[in-house]
Amino acid sequence: MTQRAQWMAVLAKADWSALDAACRQLEQMPDFTTLRAPETGLVMVRAKTGGTGNPFNMGEATVTRCAVVSDAGHTGHAYILGRNHDHARTAAQIDSLMQDEARRDELWARIISPLAHAAE
């Protein structure tokens, strides 16, 4: 798993109140342009019989997605389970900021790492 895939997974699975609280502690958030406003839809969840057998459609799950670009030109994406538009927007913004190498270590220490530990 790439480093970006790791932080995107943490952001997508994070408890919304913990993610929101962590982001409020940041001194300064840049301006973002919305590429795709948060929108909610359904995805088909596939499974395999016995975990390894024939695939089948298990059901549908509600997912919200969002895409933003920071003023530095980094594009952030997020897909989260559920209907929380604020969670999707914030996760996309943090994904965008994490792509800036100058900010990555600070954001990893202040947001990603605490959220990952809380999820454990």
Secondary structure, DSSP 8 states (H G I E B T S, - for coil): --HHHHHHHHHHHS-HHHHHHHHHT-S----EEEEEEEEEEEEEEEEEGGGTS-EEEEEEEEEEEEEEEETTS-EEEEEEESS-HHHHHHHHHHHHHHTSHHHHHHHIIIIIHHHHHHH-
